[in-house]
């Protein structure tokens, strides 16, 4: 836990925030902290870390944290395996994805049929991506890493939908035209829905396994992860 002196106080609500945070974790307003004040807070935190005994520093990553992250990765991996065991697996997360998917059709319905149809898939990918960016700005590593997993999982759902473009075995919400039948026809790939589905599935799998790597890395390393000019601990 950081010392209060090494934290930045929100000028709007007074909540304490990490020195690297751009937005307040309590009221979500832009902190607009001067660079000099951030530098002073970083210096105070550095002095605090130097003052920590070596034994205490070694305890920053207790065994419980390592086992907790290992259990989390294991649980997420078992969850991922369901898509390999069942041909058209539909998880509890896909109910959330479906809600955002349908919202995408509505919000992008003013931009022509192609964009409206593609909007469902776009929204179910953009929402977890937007959550990822939010947690990234907060410096909440596990939060954005789980959102990265969610983004990959959403792609697995999309892959099933795309591969069904010719068979059309999946139930459609409200009936109507199959999104991917129309989309693949428009781009000239309607003869290869399964190949498109496999490509999307591999992309989602790569993102999922990268999220596993990031979650595991945080459990065993103390050095900050540097993203541009921001360090995430």
TORMIMI-56181 format. One record per residue (C-alpha): residue number from 1; residue in three letters; x, y, z. Coordinates in steps of 0.05 Angstrom, whole numbers, plus 5000, padded with zeros to 4 digits. Layout:
// residues N
(NUM,'ALA',(X,Y,Z)) ...
This chain:
// residues 233
(1,'UNK',(5000,5000,5000)) (2,'UNK',(5029,5067,4981)) (3,'UNK',(5041,5121,5034)) (4,'UNK',(4990,5178,5030)) (5,'UNK',(5046,5227,5016)) (6,'UNK',(5065,5190,4952)) (7,'UNK',(4994,5191,4926)) (8,'UNK',(4961,5246,4885)) (9,'UNK',(4896,5276,4911)) (10,'UNK',(4840,5289,4862)) (11,'UNK',(4827,5365,4858)) (12,'UNK',(4753,5351,4849)) (13,'UNK',(4735,5299,4901)) (14,'UNK',(4798,5292,4943)) (15,'UNK',(4807,5217,4931)) (16,'UNK',(4878,5189,4932)) (17,'UNK',(4904,5163,4866)) (18,'UNK',(4967,5130,4841)) (19,'UNK',(5022,5177,4817)) (20,'UNK',(5015,5147,4747)) (21,'UNK',(4938,5155,4743)) (22,'UNK',(4911,5204,4691)) (23,'UNK',(4839,5197,4714)) (24,'UNK',(4810,5195,4785)) (25,'UNK',(4789,5125,4806)) (26,'UNK',(4731,5154,4847)) (27,'UNK',(4699,5208,4804)) (28,'UNK',(4732,5190,4737)) (29,'UNK',(4751,5262,4722)) (30,'UNK',(4817,5280,4689)) (31,'UNK',(4866,5295,4745)) (32,'UNK',(4905,5349,4707)) (33,'UNK',(4963,5344,4757)) (34,'UNK',(5023,5388,4739)) (35,'UNK',(5085,5351,4717)) (36,'UNK',(5125,5380,4775)) (37,'UNK',(5076,5352,4826)) (38,'UNK',(5078,5283,4793)) (39,'UNK',(5154,5284,4794)) (40,'UNK',(5154,5301,4869)) (41,'UNK',(5105,5244,4883)) (42,'UNK',(5148,5196,4843)) (43,'UNK',(5209,5218,4883)) (44,'UNK',(5173,5207,4949)) (45,'UNK',(5151,5138,4927)) (46,'UNK',(5223,5121,4905)) (47,'UNK',(5249,5142,4974)) (48,'UNK',(5196,5099,5008)) (49,'UNK',(5216,5039,4966)) (50,'UNK',(5290,5049,4984)) (51,'UNK',(5271,5051,5057)) (52,'UNK',(5237,4983,5055)) (53,'UNK',(5282,4927,5083)) (54,'UNK',(5304,4873,5035)) (55,'UNK',(5263,4822,5073)) (56,'UNK',(5200,4863,5065)) (57,'UNK',(5215,4875,4992)) (58,'UNK',(5219,4800,4982)) (59,'UNK',(5151,4793,5013)) (60,'UNK',(5118,4840,4962)) (61,'UNK',(5100,4779,4920)) (62,'UNK',(5075,4730,4974)) (63,'UNK',(5062,4658,4957)) (64,'UNK',(4987,4671,4963)) (65,'UNK',(4992,4721,4906)) (66,'UNK',(5029,4672,4862)) (67,'UNK',(4981,4616,4876)) (68,'UNK',(4922,4663,4866)) (69,'UNK',(4945,4685,4798)) (70,'UNK',(4961,4613,4779)) (71,'UNK',(4891,4591,4800)) (72,'UNK',(4862,4649,4759)) (73,'UNK',(4900,4630,4697)) (74,'UNK',(4881,4557,4707)) (75,'UNK',(4808,4574,4713)) (76,'UNK',(4809,4618,4652)) (77,'UNK',(4845,4564,4613)) (78,'UNK',(4792,4512,4631)) (79,'UNK',(4740,4563,4609)) (80,'UNK',(4777,4571,4542)) (81,'UNK',(4779,4495,4532)) (82,'UNK',(4703,4494,4527)) (83,'UNK',(4708,4523,4457)) (84,'UNK',(4752,4464,4437)) (85,'UNK',(4706,4412,4468)) (86,'UNK',(4640,4438,4441)) (87,'UNK',(4629,4459,4369)) (88,'UNK',(4583,4519,4381)) (89,'UNK',(4597,4535,4454)) (90,'UNK',(4557,4594,4483)) (91,'UNK',(4583,4617,4551)) (92,'UNK',(4554,4663,4604)) (93,'UNK',(4599,4719,4578)) (94,'UNK',(4566,4712,4510)) (95,'UNK',(4500,4736,4538)) (96,'UNK',(4536,4801,4554)) (97,'UNK',(4569,4801,4485)) (98,'UNK',(4502,4789,4453)) (99,'UNK',(4472,4850,4488)) (100,'UNK',(4528,4895,4462)) (101,'UNK',(4524,4861,4394)) (102,'UNK',(4451,4880,4386)) (103,'UNK',(4464,4951,4412)) (104,'UNK',(4516,4959,4357)) (105,'UNK',(4463,4947,4304)) (106,'UNK',(4420,5001,4335)) (107,'UNK',(4474,5054,4345)) (108,'UNK',(4505,5044,4276)) (109,'UNK',(4439,5035,4240)) (110,'UNK',(4444,5104,4209)) (111,'UNK',(4507,5089,4168)) (112,'UNK',(4480,5042,4115)) (113,'UNK',(4466,4968,4115)) (114,'UNK',(4538,4944,4114)) (115,'UNK',(4561,4986,4173)) (116,'UNK',(4497,4970,4211)) (117,'UNK',(4508,4895,4201)) (118,'UNK',(4581,4899,4218)) (119,'UNK',(4564,4944,4278)) (120,'UNK',(4542,4884,4319)) (121,'UNK',(4610,4852,4316)) (122,'UNK',(4645,4918,4324)) (123,'UNK',(4608,4936,4388)) (124,'UNK',(4619,4869,4422)) (125,'UNK',(4694,4879,4411)) (126,'UNK',(4697,4954,4425)) (127,'UNK',(4663,4951,4493)) (128,'UNK',(4714,4904,4525)) (129,'UNK',(4769,4944,4490)) (130,'UNK',(4741,5008,4520)) (131,'UNK',(4740,4976,4589)) (132,'UNK',(4812,4955,4578)) (133,'UNK',(4833,5027,4563)) (134,'UNK',(4796,5052,4625)) (135,'UNK',(4832,5003,4671)) (136,'UNK',(4898,5016,4636)) (137,'UNK',(4892,5091,4651)) (138,'UNK',(4877,5074,4724)) (139,'UNK',(4940,5032,4728)) (140,'UNK',(4898,4971,4747)) (141,'UNK',(4939,4916,4715)) (142,'UNK',(4894,4857,4731)) (143,'UNK',(4833,4895,4709)) (144,'UNK',(4857,4911,4639)) (145,'UNK',(4889,4842,4631)) (146,'UNK',(4821,4810,4646)) (147,'UNK',(4789,4857,4595)) (148,'UNK',(4842,4834,4545)) (149,'UNK',(4820,4763,4559)) (150,'UNK',(4747,4785,4549)) (151,'UNK',(4765,4816,4482)) (152,'UNK',(4796,4750,4459)) (153,'UNK',(4737,4711,4485)) (154,'UNK',(4690,4756,4446)) (155,'UNK',(4729,4739,4383)) (156,'UNK',(4717,4665,4397)) (157,'UNK',(4643,4680,4397)) (158,'UNK',(4649,4719,4332)) (159,'UNK',(4687,4661,4300)) (160,'UNK',(4629,4614,4312)) (161,'UNK',(4580,4663,4282)) (162,'UNK',(4625,4674,4220)) (163,'UNK',(4635,4600,4208)) (164,'UNK',(4559,4590,4209)) (165,'UNK',(4548,4637,4149)) (166,'UNK',(4527,4581,4101)) (167,'UNK',(4500,4528,4149)) (168,'UNK',(4459,4580,4188)) (169,'UNK',(4447,4531,4245)) (170,'UNK',(4452,4583,4300)) (171,'UNK',(4388,4615,4326)) (172,'UNK',(4383,4689,4308)) (173,'UNK',(4356,4742,4355)) (174,'UNK',(4290,4766,4325)) (175,'UNK',(4302,4725,4262)) (176,'UNK',(4323,4765,4201)) (177,'UNK',(4387,4760,4159)) (178,'UNK',(4448,4724,4184)) (179,'UNK',(4501,4779,4195)) (180,'UNK',(4560,4740,4169)) (181,'UNK',(4523,4712,4109)) (182,'UNK',(4512,4783,4086)) (183,'UNK',(4582,4808,4106)) (184,'UNK',(4620,4751,4073)) (185,'UNK',(4578,4757,4011)) (186,'UNK',(4593,4831,4006)) (187,'UNK',(4668,4821,4012)) (188,'UNK',(4670,4760,3966)) (189,'UNK',(4687,4707,4019)) (190,'UNK',(4621,4671,4025)) (191,'UNK',(4652,4608,3997)) (192,'UNK',(4702,4605,4056)) (193,'UNK',(4663,4617,4121)) (194,'UNK',(4699,4562,4159)) (195,'UNK',(4767,4589,4140)) (196,'UNK',(4746,4658,4162)) (197,'UNK',(4719,4629,4227)) (198,'UNK',(4784,4592,4241)) (199,'UNK',(4825,4656,4228)) (200,'UNK',(4783,4695,4277)) (201,'UNK',(4787,4638,4328)) (202,'UNK',(4863,4637,4323)) (203,'UNK',(4865,4712,4333)) (204,'UNK',(4821,4707,4395)) (205,'UNK',(4863,4650,4422)) (206,'UNK',(4928,4690,4412)) (207,'UNK',(4898,4748,4452)) (208,'UNK',(4875,4701,4507)) (209,'UNK',(4942,4668,4515)) (210,'UNK',(4976,4736,4515)) (211,'UNK',(4931,4757,4572)) (212,'UNK',(4953,4693,4609)) (213,'UNK',(5025,4714,4599)) (214,'UNK',(5013,4784,4626)) (215,'UNK',(4975,4760,4687)) (216,'UNK',(5030,4710,4703)) (217,'UNK',(5086,4760,4692)) (218,'UNK',(5056,4808,4742)) (219,'UNK',(5055,4754,4795)) (220,'UNK',(5130,4740,4791)) (221,'UNK',(5164,4806,4774)) (222,'UNK',(5170,4870,4814)) (223,'UNK',(5195,4915,4758)) (224,'UNK',(5144,4962,4727)) (225,'UNK',(5113,4949,4660)) (226,'UNK',(5129,5010,4617)) (227,'UNK',(5076,5033,4567)) (228,'UNK',(5098,5098,4534)) (229,'UNK',(5111,5148,4590)) (230,'UNK',(5070,5109,4640)) (231,'UNK',(5095,5056,4689)) (232,'UNK',(5047,5004,4715)) (233,'UNK',(5064,4967,4779)) 
